[in-house]
Amino acid sequence: MTNEPKSAKRWIIGDPLPSHKLEGQLLPKRLALPIFASDPLSSVAYAPQELLMILLIGGLAFFSFAPWVAAAVVLLLVVVVASYRQLVKAYPSGGGDYEVAHKNLGEKAGLVVASALLVDYVLTVAVSVASGVDNIISAIPELNGFRVELAIFFVILLAAVNLRGVRESSKAFAIPTYVFVGSVLVMIVVGLSRTALGGAPVAESADYAVKAEGLGQVAVILLLLRAFSSGCSALTGVEAIANGVPAFRRPKIQNAQRTLVLMGSIAIVLFAGLITLALISGVHYAENSCDLIGFANCESTPQRSLMAQVAASVFGNNSVPFFIIQAATAAVLLLAANTAFNGFPLLGSVLAKDSYAPKAMLTRGDRLVFSNGMILLALAAAAILLVYQASLTQLIQLYIIGVFVSFTLGQTGMIVHWIKLLRSGAPDRGATIRSLTINSFGALLTGVVLIVVTITKFTHGAWLVFVIMPILYMFMLGINRYYRDVNKEIEVDPVTTFGAKGDHAIVLVGRMQKPVLKALDYAIAARHASLEAVHISIDEEQTAQLERDWSGQNIAVPLHIIESPYRDVAEPLCAYIKKHRLAHGAEVVTVYTPIYIVGHWWESLLHNHKARRLNKRLMLVHGVTISLVPWLLDSSELIYGRRSRPVPGQERRGDPMRPIVRAHTPTVHDGAPSHPAATHSGFPGDGSPSAAGFIADAGSAEQPLAVPAGRSGRDARRQAARDAADE
């Protein structure tokens, strides 16, 4: 009976869940919305800001183009949502754009989509967290000096929450998402109502003048296209629902489609409403705050975000509604990264299933989530935030390239899918043609936007994405090639013969200690055909002491001493094993090595170094298996828990009961007595007694292998009786 303390891991992510509870981790629509829609919904907090910021480069006059640019973004969002409804219906397995492109356009197109999505998921976390920190700093400017530290902290927090499981994270995220949507809708209604009644809100930056750049006709067009591409960040995360269909409750397809439409509708209303209020209140947000004439202390004072300025103009600066909106905005921006924490691991598991990613990505953790994918995503996002110092302006330039690569190839794959279906005789030809039309228009539109985004953002930092994506592409191809080669190497031959000749065991002995005796117990209990103990002699005095102890303990196992003039343990032992196998044919050799189990990290630096090096070397010797015999030191209780009350016969440092060792029966093997007279050799001989030499017949009396020094015969008999009773 044990009272095991809860580890830090259990406190953070919770107790393991059985596999049959996986269905209980699936999401109803009310929880799926905050999980999968938090990214596109939260993007309305920074997409209008980025759109207006780019237009402001040309001067205040360019704000007249804002409604038209915003309308183009809304139209694109409608088309993309409609296109993904078709994708969810045709491919509900969770592969999303990757699966569509892979099956319809081929392996290379699928890997291009996968690399684009992986990059996009990492950037989603980085951009969402950076934007969330921006809004926190807008409410509490004193935190500006801790921008990077706050961003890294929130990435770690999000990873920990998601590692607890999908349903628990969705419950934690549902309230902030709904509060954000509700509070922003209220703000839009109040702001528009005030405007209609003649009291339009006025932003704190409305009076700032702007240093406008002189632009030619071509530059004007490029500026409008750049503003459009920045506004397209409102579309990020739409693909997450297509990748997350398996996480929905049944009926999965219908629930996913309804969630997708609801998400798109809310995003359009919020995006259009914020653009309208920002224009009405006169928000001026510049890429460089010093470009705003009249902005005091521009070098040290951060600009307030567009959301903060609009909220302050509608409800009043530092009012309760202002802080509610800022808190909800910061929360939903941080939680928007949750979309990536669900999409990235799911995509990683699909890639691993197809052998394009390490198989570890396919394994569910204790809480039934793909924990390895989540940890990898958190590390990558934290690294990017550190490199770019959590700057939203810099990170946004890398964004959405991957999104539109996957959009375009996914929609192109859907075109091929519907054409194949029509050629094979679709049961509902009209519905198929309608789906084909929607996806064709979607592919054309997203393809044009991809070109625009690439042209306008490439020199502003997006070039890095075009470097990382090919690296990921080649990496996935390399993994797939490696797995194919390994599978070919280990596949079963047409004719297979079982049964190795011989079975020899070696117990590696350093000094006479309890772990060595335990290893001997295990080796004898395994009933190998032959057994011997081997000591690599480096110190003559230590070797002589071992021989005396061996004889004094009356151990009925032969001890071979192998001289090592160069003080190496591995090479003489490997040479001995090879010679033994050569002399006895295709013999299997099992090497028993005691190791210490410790509870403190620093103890690992003090133990098991020789054992680790030796095991690595033995793994390269053909025909050798390694048996590690653990010995639990007192500190190991930190791992396994302190036992409140030992049961009879229980040994803390070994098994619940120590294996009984058979009595020695004198026999002769190859003309040599089996009694353990230690054998010395510069290079050892190859003879070793049969296991029958020290294991009695079934009917013979059994007793401990050796009586430890200092124990009386009566004590030994009592211990043997207790062990027999426990057995």
C-alpha positions in Angstrom: 0.0 0.0 0.0 1.5 3.4 -1.0 0.8 7.0 -0.5 2.4 8.5 -3.6 2.7 12.3 -3.7 1.4 14.0 -6.8 4.1 15.0 -9.2 4.4 18.5 -10.8 3.3 17.0 -14.1 0.1 15.7 -12.5 -0.7 19.0 -10.9 -0.2 20.8 -14.2 -1.9 18.5 -16.7 -4.0 16.2 -14.5 -4.3 12.5 -14.1 -4.1 10.2 -17.1 -7.4 9.4 -18.9 -8.3 5.9 -20.2 -8.7 5.6 -24.0 -12.5 4.8 -23.7 -13.0 8.4 -22.6 -11.9 9.8 -25.9 -15.5 10.3 -27.0 -16.1 12.3 -23.9 -13.4 14.7 -25.0 -15.3 15.5 -28.3 -16.8 18.9 -28.6 -20.4 20.1 -28.9 -21.0 23.2 -31.1 -21.1 25.6 -28.1 -17.6 24.6 -27.1 -16.3 24.0 -30.6 -16.9 27.6 -31.5 -14.5 29.1 -28.9 -12.0 26.4 -29.6 -11.8 26.7 -33.4 -13.2 30.2 -34.0 -11.2 32.1 -31.5 -8.5 32.8 -34.1 -10.6 34.4 -36.9 -12.9 36.1 -34.3 -9.9 37.6 -32.4 -8.2 38.7 -35.7 -10.8 41.4 -35.9 -8.9 43.1 -33.0 -5.8 43.6 -35.2 -6.9 43.2 -38.8 -8.7 46.6 -39.0 -5.7 48.2 -37.2 -3.2 46.8 -39.7 -5.4 47.8 -42.7 -5.8 51.4 -41.5 -2.2 51.6 -40.5 -1.0 50.8 -44.0 -3.5 53.3 -45.6 -2.2 56.0 -43.2 1.2 55.8 -44.8 -0.3 57.6 -47.8 -2.0 60.2 -45.7 -5.4 60.8 -44.2 -7.0 61.1 -47.6 -6.4 57.3 -48.2 -8.9 56.6 -45.4 -11.6 57.1 -48.1 -10.5 53.8 -49.6 -10.9 51.9 -46.3 -14.6 50.9 -46.8 -13.8 49.5 -50.3 -10.7 47.6 -49.1 -12.7 46.3 -46.1 -15.6 45.2 -48.4 -13.1 43.2 -50.5 -11.8 41.5 -47.4 -15.4 40.6 -46.4 -16.2 39.3 -49.8 -13.1 37.1 -49.7 -14.1 35.8 -46.2 -17.6 34.8 -47.5 -16.1 32.9 -50.5 -13.5 31.1 -48.3 -16.2 30.1 -45.7 -18.4 28.8 -48.5 -15.5 26.9 -50.1 -14.6 25.2 -46.8 -18.1 24.1 -46.2 -17.6 21.9 -49.3 -14.3 20.7 -48.1 -15.7 19.6 -44.7 -18.4 17.7 -46.5 -16.0 15.9 -48.8 -13.1 15.3 -46.4 -14.3 15.0 -42.8 -11.3 13.0 -41.5 -9.4 16.0 -40.3 -6.7 16.2 -42.9 -8.1 19.5 -44.3 -6.2 21.2 -47.2 -3.3 18.7 -46.7 -5.5 15.7 -47.3 -7.3 17.3 -50.3 -4.1 18.4 -52.0 -2.3 15.1 -51.3 -5.1 12.9 -52.7 -6.0 15.0 -55.7 -2.9 16.9 -56.7 -0.2 14.4 -55.5 2.4 14.0 -52.8 4.4 17.2 -53.6 1.3 19.5 -53.5 0.2 17.9 -50.2 3.6 18.5 -48.6 3.6 22.1 -49.8 0.2 22.6 -48.1 1.5 20.8 -45.0 4.6 23.0 -44.7 2.5 26.1 -45.2 0.0 25.1 -42.5 2.7 24.2 -40.0 4.3 27.6 -40.5 1.0 29.3 -40.3 0.0 27.6 -37.0 3.3 28.7 -35.4 2.8 32.3 -36.6 -0.8 32.2 -35.4 0.4 31.6 -31.8 3.1 34.2 -32.1 0.9 36.9 -33.6 -2.1 36.2 -31.3 0.0 36.3 -28.2 1.9 39.4 -29.4 -1.4 41.2 -30.1 -2.8 40.1 -26.8 0.2 41.5 -25.0 -0.2 44.8 -27.0 -3.7 45.2 -25.7 -2.6 44.4 -22.1 0.0 47.1 -22.4 -2.6 49.5 -23.8 -4.5 49.2 -20.6 -1.4 49.0 -18.3 1.5 50.9 -20.0 3.9 50.1 -17.1 4.2 46.6 -18.5 5.8 47.7 -21.7 9.3 46.8 -20.5 8.2 43.2 -19.9 6.6 42.6 -23.4 8.7 39.6 -24.3 8.5 38.0 -20.9 4.7 38.3 -20.9 4.5 36.8 -24.3 6.6 33.7 -23.4 4.7 33.3 -20.2 1.3 33.2 -22.0 2.7 30.6 -24.5 3.7 28.4 -21.6 0.3 28.9 -20.0 -1.6 28.0 -23.1 0.5 24.9 -23.7 -0.2 23.8 -20.1 -3.9 24.3 -20.4 -4.1 22.5 -23.7 -2.1 19.6 -22.4 -4.9 19.0 -19.9 -7.2 18.0 -22.7 -9.5 19.5 -25.3 -12.7 19.7 -23.3 -11.0 21.3 -20.3 -9.3 23.9 -22.5 -12.6 24.6 -24.3 -14.4 25.2 -21.0 -11.6 27.6 -19.9 -11.7 29.4 -23.3 -15.5 29.6 -23.8 -16.2 32.4 -21.4 -13.6 34.9 -22.6 -14.5 34.2 -26.3 -18.2 34.8 -25.7 -17.5 37.9 -23.5 -15.3 39.3 -26.2 -17.9 38.8 -28.9 -20.7 40.2 -26.7 -18.8 43.2 -25.4 -17.5 44.2 -28.9 -21.1 43.9 -30.3 -22.4 46.1 -27.5 -19.6 48.6 -28.2 -20.5 48.7 -31.9 -24.2 49.2 -31.2 -23.5 52.0 -28.6 -21.0 53.7 -30.9 -23.3 53.7 -33.9 -26.2 54.8 -31.8 -24.3 57.7 -30.4 -23.3 58.7 -34.0 -26.9 58.5 -35.2 -28.0 60.7 -32.3 -25.3 63.3 -33.1 -22.7 62.5 -30.5 -20.1 60.6 -32.5 -17.2 59.2 -30.4 -13.8 60.8 -30.9 -10.6 58.9 -30.5 -7.6 60.2 -28.6 -5.5 60.2 -31.8 -8.1 62.0 -33.9 -6.2 65.3 -33.6 -2.8 63.9 -34.6 -1.5 65.0 -38.0 0.4 62.5 -40.2 3.6 62.8 -42.1 2.3 61.6 -45.5 4.5 60.1 -48.1 4.4 61.4 -51.7 3.2 58.5 -53.8 3.1 58.0 -57.5 0.3 56.1 -59.3 2.0 52.7 -59.1 2.8 53.3 -55.4 -0.8 54.1 -54.7 -2.0 50.8 -56.2 0.7 48.9 -54.3 -0.3 50.7 -51.1 -3.9 49.7 -51.5 -2.9 46.1 -52.3 -0.7 46.1 -49.2 -3.6 47.4 -47.1 -5.8 44.7 -48.5 -3.2 42.0 -47.8 -2.9 43.2 -44.2 -6.7 43.2 -43.8 -6.7 39.6 -45.1 -5.3 38.5 -41.7 -9.0 38.5 -40.7 -9.2 35.2 -42.6 -6.6 33.3 -40.5 -7.9 30.3 -38.7 -10.8 29.5 -41.1 -9.1 26.3 -42.1 -8.8 25.1 -38.5 -12.4 23.8 -38.5 -11.7 21.7 -41.6 -8.6 20.2 -39.8 -10.5 19.7 -36.6 -13.7 17.8 -37.8 -12.7 14.7 -35.8 -12.9 16.7 -32.6 -16.6 17.5 -33.1 -19.4 15.4 -31.7 -21.7 13.5 -34.0 -23.0 14.4 -36.5 -19.5 15.7 -37.2 -20.0 17.1 -40.7 -23.1 19.1 -39.9 -21.8 20.4 -36.6 -18.5 21.5 -38.2 -20.3 23.2 -41.1 -22.7 25.1 -38.8 -19.8 26.2 -36.6 -17.9 27.4 -39.7 -20.9 29.5 -40.9 -21.5 30.9 -37.5 -17.8 31.8 -37.1 -17.8 33.6 -40.5 -20.9 35.6 -39.8 -19.7 36.8 -36.4 -16.3 37.7 -37.8 -17.8 39.7 -40.7 -20.0 41.7 -38.3 -17.2 42.5 -35.9 -14.7 43.4 -38.6 -17.1 45.7 -40.5 -18.3 47.3 -37.2 -14.8 48.0 -36.0 -13.7 49.5 -39.3 -16.7 51.8 -39.2 -16.2 52.9 -35.6 -12.5 53.5 -36.2 -13.3 55.8 -39.2 -16.0 57.6 -37.3 -13.9 58.2 -34.2 -10.9 59.2 -36.3 -8.4 56.6 -35.0 -4.9 57.3 -36.3 -2.5 54.3 -35.8 0.9 54.6 -37.4 3.6 51.9 -38.0 6.0 54.3 -36.3 4.4 56.4 -33.5 6.9 59.2 -34.2 5.2 59.7 -37.6 2.2 61.1 -35.7 2.6 64.8 -35.3 1.5 65.8 -31.8 2.2 62.3 -30.2 4.2 63.1 -27.1 7.2 61.0 -26.0 6.9 58.8 -29.1 10.2 57.2 -28.4 9.2 55.7 -25.0 5.4 55.7 -24.9 3.6 52.9 -26.8 0.6 53.7 -29.0 -2.8 52.4 -27.8 -4.2 49.7 -30.0 -7.2 50.5 -32.3 -9.5 48.5 -30.0 -8.4 50.4 -27.0 -8.9 53.8 -28.7 -12.3 52.9 -30.0 -13.4 51.5 -26.6 -12.1 54.7 -24.8 -13.9 56.9 -27.3 -17.3 55.0 -26.9 -17.3 54.4 -23.2 -14.8 56.8 -21.8 -11.1 56.4 -20.9 -10.5 54.1 -17.9 -14.2 53.4 -17.5 -15.4 49.9 -16.4 -16.6 49.0 -19.9 -13.3 50.0 -21.3 -11.4 47.7 -19.0 -13.9 44.9 -19.7 -13.3 45.2 -23.4 -9.6 45.4 -23.0 -9.5 42.4 -20.7 -11.8 40.4 -23.1 -9.8 41.4 -26.1 -6.5 40.5 -24.5 -7.9 37.2 -23.3 -9.4 36.2 -26.7 -6.2 37.2 -28.5 -4.2 35.0 -26.2 -6.7 32.2 -26.5 -6.8 32.5 -30.3 -3.5 30.6 -30.2 -5.6 27.7 -29.0 -6.8 27.2 -32.6 -3.2 26.4 -33.5 -2.8 24.2 -30.4 -5.6 22.1 -31.7 -4.8 22.3 -35.5 -1.1 21.8 -35.4 -1.1 18.5 -33.4 -4.0 17.1 -35.5 -2.1 17.9 -38.7 1.0 16.5 -37.2 -0.7 13.2 -36.4 -2.0 13.0 -40.0 1.5 13.6 -41.3 2.9 11.0 -38.9 0.2 8.5 -40.0 1.4 9.0 -43.6 5.1 8.7 -42.5 5.9 12.4 -43.2 6.5 13.3 -39.6 8.1 11.4 -36.6 5.8 8.7 -35.3 5.9 10.4 -31.9 3.4 13.0 -33.3 0.9 10.2 -33.7 0.9 9.2 -30.0 -1.8 10.6 -27.6 -0.5 11.6 -24.2 -2.0 11.0 -20.8 -4.9 13.3 -21.4 -5.8 11.9 -24.8 -4.2 14.8 -26.7 -1.3 14.8 -29.1 1.0 16.3 -26.5 4.2 16.0 -28.5 2.8 18.3 -31.2 1.6 20.8 -28.6 5.1 21.0 -27.0 6.8 21.4 -30.4 4.4 24.2 -31.3 5.0 26.0 -28.0 8.7 25.8 -28.4 8.6 27.1 -32.0 6.3 30.0 -31.1 8.3 31.0 -28.1 11.5 31.1 -30.3 9.9 33.4 -32.9 8.5 35.7 -30.2 12.0 35.9 -28.7 13.7 36.6 -32.0 11.2 39.3 -33.0 10.8 40.7 -29.5 7.0 40.1 -29.6 6.6 42.9 -32.1 3.2 42.6 -33.7 4.2 44.9 -36.6 7.1 42.7 -37.6 5.3 39.4 -37.0 2.3 40.4 -39.1 4.5 40.7 -42.1 5.3 36.9 -42.0 1.6 36.1 -41.5 -1.0 34.8 -43.9 1.4 33.7 -46.7 1.0 30.1 -45.5 -2.7 30.6 -45.1 -3.3 31.5 -48.7 -0.9 28.8 -50.0 -3.0 26.2 -48.3 -6.3 28.0 -49.3 -5.3 28.0 -53.0 -4.0 24.4 -53.2 -6.8 23.1 -51.1 -9.5 24.7 -53.3 -7.6 23.5 -56.5 -7.6 20.0 -55.0 -11.4 20.3 -54.4 -11.9 21.2 -58.1 -10.1 18.0 -59.1 -12.2 16.1 -56.6 -15.5 17.3 -58.0 -14.4 16.7 -61.5 -13.5 13.1 -60.7 -16.9 12.7 -59.0 -18.7 14.0 -62.0 -16.8 11.7 -64.3 -17.6 8.7 -62.1 -21.3 9.5 -62.1 -22.2 11.6 -59.1 -25.6 10.6 -57.5 -26.5 14.3 -57.1 -25.1 16.0 -60.2 -26.6 19.4 -59.5 -25.1 19.6 -56.0 -21.8 18.5 -57.3 -21.7 21.1 -60.0 -22.7 23.8 -57.4 -19.8 22.7 -55.2 -17.4 22.7 -58.2 -18.5 26.3 -59.0 -18.0 27.5 -55.4 -14.5 25.9 -55.1 -13.5 27.1 -58.6 -14.3 30.7 -57.6 -12.6 30.2 -54.3 -9.4 28.9 -55.9 -9.3 31.7 -58.4 -9.8 34.4 -55.7 -7.4 33.0 -53.2 -4.8 32.5 -55.9 -5.0 36.1 -56.9 -4.8 37.2 -53.2 -1.7 34.9 -52.7 0.1 36.7 -55.5 -0.9 40.1 -54.1 0.2 39.1 -50.5 3.5 37.8 -51.8 4.3 40.9 -53.8 3.3 43.3 -51.1 4.9 41.5 -48.1 7.9 39.8 -49.5 10.4 42.6 -48.9 8.8 43.4 -45.5 9.8 40.1 -44.0 7.7 37.5 -45.7 10.8 36.2 -47.5 11.6 34.2 -44.4 8.4 32.1 -44.9 9.6 31.2 -48.4 12.8 29.9 -46.8 11.3 27.9 -44.0 8.6 26.3 -46.1 11.1 24.5 -48.5 13.1 23.4 -45.5 10.0 21.8 -43.9 9.1 20.3 -47.3 12.5 18.6 -47.7 12.5 17.5 -44.1 9.1 15.7 -44.5 10.3 14.1 -47.7 13.5 12.9 -45.9 11.5 11.4 -43.1 9.2 9.6 -45.5 12.2 8.2 -47.4 13.8 7.1 -44.2 10.7 5.3 -43.0 10.4 3.5 -46.4 14.0 2.4 -46.2 13.6 1.1 -42.7 10.4 -0.8 -43.4 12.0 -2.4 -46.4 15.0 -3.4 -44.2 12.9 -5.0 -41.5 10.2 -6.6 -43.5 9.8 -10.4 -42.9 11.6 -12.7 -45.3 9.6 -15.3 -47.3 11.1 -18.1 -45.2 11.9 -17.5 -41.5 13.6 -20.0 -39.2 13.1 -19.6 -35.4 15.2 -20.8 -32.6 18.8 -19.7 -31.7 21.4 -22.3 -30.8 22.5 -22.0 -27.2 21.6 -19.5 -24.5 24.4 -18.0 -22.4 24.2 -15.4 -19.7 26.8 -13.1 -18.3 26.5 -11.1 -15.1 28.8 -8.1 -15.1 30.4 -7.7 -11.7 32.3 -4.7 -10.3 32.4 -5.2 -6.5 30.6 -7.4 -4.1 27.4 -5.4 -3.5 23.7 -6.0 -3.2 22.9 -4.9 -6.8 25.3 -7.6 -8.1 23.6 -10.3 -6.0 20.2 -9.1 -7.3 21.5 -9.4 -10.9 22.7 -12.9 -10.1 19.2 -13.8 -8.7 17.6 -12.6 -11.9 20.0 -14.4 -14.1 19.6 -17.7 -12.2 15.8 -17.4 -12.1 15.8 -17.0 -15.9 17.3 -20.6 -16.2 19.8 -19.9 -19.0 21.6 -22.9 -20.5 24.9 -21.6 -19.1 25.8 -18.7 -16.8 28.9 -17.0 -15.6 30.0 -13.8 -13.8 32.5 -11.6 -15.5 34.8 -8.9 -13.9 36.9 -6.6 -16.0 40.1 -6.1 -14.0 41.4 -2.6 -13.9 42.6 -2.4 -10.3 44.5 -5.5 -9.0 43.7 -4.9 -5.3 40.0 -4.5 -6.1 40.0 -7.7 -8.2 41.7 -9.6 -5.4 39.2 -8.4 -2.9 36.3 -9.4 -5.2 37.8 -12.9 -5.5 37.9 -13.2 -1.7 34.4 -11.9 -1.3 33.2 -14.3 -4.1 34.7 -17.3 -2.3 33.6 -16.1 1.1 30.0 -15.7 0.0 30.1 -19.3 -1.4 28.5 -18.2 -4.7 28.0 -21.1 -7.0 28.5 -19.2 -10.2 31.9 -19.2 -12.0 33.7 -15.9 -12.0 35.9 -15.0 -15.0 38.4 -12.2 -14.6 39.3 -10.4 -17.8 42.4 -8.3 -17.7 42.2 -4.8 -19.2 45.7 -3.2 -19.4 44.2 -0.1 -21.1 41.6 0.4 -18.4 38.7 0.0 -20.9 35.6 -2.0 -19.8 33.7 -2.3 -23.1 36.2 -3.5 -25.6 37.6 -6.5 -23.6 34.0 -7.6 -22.7 32.9 -7.3 -26.4 35.9 -9.2 -27.5 35.2 -12.0 -25.0 31.6 -12.3 -26.1 32.5 -12.4 -29.8 35.0 -15.2 -29.1 32.5 -17.1 -27.0 29.9 -16.9 -29.7 32.4 -18.0 -32.3 33.4 -21.0 -30.2 29.8 -22.1 -29.5 28.1 -21.2 -32.7 25.1 -18.9 -33.1 24.6 -18.5 -29.4 22.4 -15.8 -27.8 24.3 -14.0 -25.0 22.4 -12.1 -22.3 24.4 -9.5 -20.3 23.0 -8.6 -16.9 24.0 -5.1 -15.8 23.0 -3.5 -12.5 21.9 0.1 -12.6 20.9 2.6 -9.9 17.5 4.3 -9.9 17.8 7.7 -8.3 15.3 10.4 -7.3 17.4 13.6 -7.7 18.6 15.0 -11.1 22.1 15.6 -9.8 22.4 11.9 -8.7 22.2 11.0 -12.4 25.5 12.8 -12.8 27.1 10.5 -10.2 25.9 7.1 -11.3 25.5 4.7 -14.2 28.1 6.3 -16.5 30.0 3.1 -17.1 26.8 1.2 -17.5 25.4 3.6 -20.1 28.6 3.6 -22.2 28.9 -0.2 -22.0 25.3 -0.7 -23.0 25.7 1.5 -26.1 28.8 -0.6 -27.1 27.1 -3.9 -26.4 24.1 -3.0 -28.6 26.5 -3.1 -31.6 27.6 -6.7 -30.9 25.6 -9.2 -32.9 23.6 -11.8 -30.8 23.7 -9.8 -27.6 20.7 -8.8 -25.5 21.1 -6.5 -22.5 19.1 -6.9 -19.2 19.2 -3.9 -17.0 18.6 -4.9 -13.3 17.4 -1.8 -11.4 18.4 -1.1 -7.8 16.3 1.6 -6.1 18.3 3.9 -3.9 16.6 5.7 -1.0 16.1 8.8 -3.0 14.0 6.9 -5.6 11.1 7.3 -3.2 10.8 10.8 -4.7 9.7 9.0 -7.9 7.7 6.1 -6.7 6.3 7.6 -3.5 7.1 6.7 0.1 5.4 3.5 1.3 3.3 4.1 4.3 3.6 0.5 5.5 5.7 -2.3 4.0 4.0 -5.5 3.3 5.5 -8.8 4.7 8.5 -9.9 2.7 8.6 -6.6 0.8 12.0 -5.4 -0.3 12.1 -1.6 -1.0 15.1 -1.8 -3.2 14.0 -4.6 -5.4 10.9 -6.5 -6.3 8.1 -7.0 -3.7 9.9 -10.3 -3.0 13.4 -11.3 -3.8 13.6 -14.3 -6.1 14.6 -17.6 -4.4 18.0 -18.9 -5.7 18.4 -22.6 -6.2 21.0 -24.6 -4.3 24.2 -25.7 -5.9 24.5 -29.2 -7.3 28.1 -30.3 -8.0 28.5 -31.2 -11.7 31.3 -31.2 -14.2 31.3 -29.1 -17.4 33.9 -29.8 -20.0 36.0 -31.7 -17.4 36.1 -28.7 -15.0 34.4 -28.5 -11.6 31.5 -26.1 -11.5 32.5 -24.7 -8.1 33.5 -21.1 -8.7 37.2 -21.1 -8.7 37.8 -17.7 -10.4 39.4 -18.0 -13.8 42.1 -15.5 -14.8 43.3 -14.8 -18.3 44.7 -12.0 -20.3 42.0 -13.1 -22.8 39.5 -15.4 -21.1 38.7 -18.9 -22.0 35.4 -19.9 -23.6 34.3 -22.6 -21.3 31.4 -22.0 -18.9 29.4 -24.5 -16.8 25.8 -25.4 -17.6 23.0 -23.8 -15.6 22.3 -27.2 -14.2 25.6 -26.8 -12.3 24.1 -24.4 -9.9 20.3 -24.9 -10.2 18.9 -27.9 -8.3 16.3 -30.3 -9.6 12.7 -29.5 -9.0 12.5 -31.8 -6.1 15.6 -30.6 -4.3 15.6 -28.3 -1.3 15.9 -24.6 -2.1 17.9 -22.1 -0.2 19.5 -18.6 -0.6 22.4 -18.4 -3.0 24.7 -16.9 -0.4 24.6 -15.9 3.3 25.7 -12.2 3.6 28.7 -11.7 5.9 27.7 -11.1 9.5 24.4 -13.0 9.4 24.0 -16.0 11.6 22.8 -19.4 10.3 19.7 -19.0 12.4 18.9 -15.6 10.9 19.5 -17.0 7.4 17.1 -19.9 8.0 14.4 -17.5 9.3 14.8 -15.2 6.3 14.5 -18.2 4.0 11.3 -19.4 5.8 9.8 -15.9 5.4 10.6 -15.8 1.7 9.1 -19.2 1.2 5.9 -18.2 3.0 5.6 -15.0 1.0 6.0 -17.0 -2.2 
